[in-house]
């Protein structure tokens, strides 16, 4: 399974991000491309410890079950529910969000596992270093496929 800590996998994600354009249209879902780029920043910021959302009751009850489904070879399904703190409904500037996201990916990769938070994921709970890298790669892949790249 791909992992965002792998420099080749991260370079592939960045290459796909670079292919996006302000007029790129979603194949499913409600976000536009700039909102999606902003949305992808949130879990990276959580992984880096920049944002620290509290565990939700739903996460405490169902996070472990969902975590088991997350780490398989299947891509994420379309239209999965999103934590409210990760939703993006306002307008965002495409170029700003793209630049910020690429910088976050580079920071994540260059920081390596020593740059990860030790706090539990707000939904899935405690993640290993490998689980952080894999879950972020799968999340990126899901949304980049959503926009056809």
N, C-alpha and C positions, 0 to 999 in steps of 0.2 A: 504494500500500500504506500502511496506517495506521502511525503512528510515535508512540511515547510522548513524544517531545519536542514534538509538536504539542499545544497546550493544549486544543483541542477534543477530540482523541482521548483525552488523559489524563482529561479531565472525564467522557467517556463511560465509561471504565474505572472510575473512582471511582463513578459513578452505578450501574453494574452491581454493584460490590462492595457498595454500600449496600443493594441489594435482597436480598442473602444473609441468611439467618436461621440460628440455631444448629441448627435441625432440617432445613435444606436437605440433600437427598440427592443423591448422585452418580448420574449416568446411566451411567457406566462408571468403572472403576478401583477402587482399594483405599482411597484416602484419604477421611477424612470432611472436612467443610467447614472445620473449624478447622485440620486438618493441611494442607489445600490452601492456606489463607491464609498459613500459616507457610512452606510450600514456595515460594510466589510471592515471598517476601521475599528468598530466597537469591540469585537471579540479579540482582536490583536491587542488593543489597549488593556483589556481585562487580563490577557495572558502576560503582558508586560508589567502589570500591577499599576498602570496609570489610572484605571477606573476600577472601582471596587464595589460593584453592586452586591447587595445582600442576597443571601439565598432566599428563594421564595418557597412558600409552602408547597406549591406544585412541584418545584425542583426537589425538595426534601422527600416528597412522597413518590415521585415518578422518575426522578433524575437517574437513579441507578438502573432502572429498567430501560430507559431510553439510551443510556450510555452503552449498554450491551448491543443495541441495534446500530449504534453509531459506528462502531469499530468492526465493520464487515467490509467486504469488497464491493458492495453496491453503492452507487452514487445516491445522494440524498433525493428523496421524492420531491416532486413539485408541490408548491403551496403548503409547506409545513408551517405550523404556527411559529410566531416569532415573539420573543420576550418584548414587552412594551418598551423597555429602555433601549432596545436595538432598532425599533421602528423609526422610519424617516418619512415624515409626511410633508414637511416644509420644502421649499425650493432650495437647492444647493448649486453652487458653481462647479461645473464639470471639471475645469482645469485645476481648481484648488483641491477638490476632493481626490482627483487622480494623483496629483503630486504628493499630497499628504499620505495617501494609501501606499504608494510606492516607497516613500520614506519609511513608513512603519514596517513594511515587509523587510526592507533592508536592515532596519534596526533590530527586528526580531531575529533575522538570520545572523547578523554580526554579533549580537549579544549571546547567542547560543543558549544552552539550557541554563547557564548561570544567570541569564537575564530574566528568567521566568519568575512569576509570582509563586509564592508558596501557599497562597490562599486557595480555597476550593473554588471551582467554577461555580457561578451562581445557579446553574441548573443541574449540571452533571455531577457536582461534588468534586472530590479529590481526583485530579488527573495526573498521570505520569508524564514525564517529559515527552515521551513518544506519543502519548495520547494527545497532548497539546498540539504537537506538530502535525499529526495526522488529522485531527479534527479541524484545524485551521485550513489545511490544504483542501480537505473535502468541502468545507464551507465556501472557499474561494472558487473551487471547481464548479460547485452548484450554481453560484450566481454568474460566473463567467459563461457557463453553458446557457443560463437564462437569457443572456444577451448575445448568444451566437458565436462566442469566441472560446 
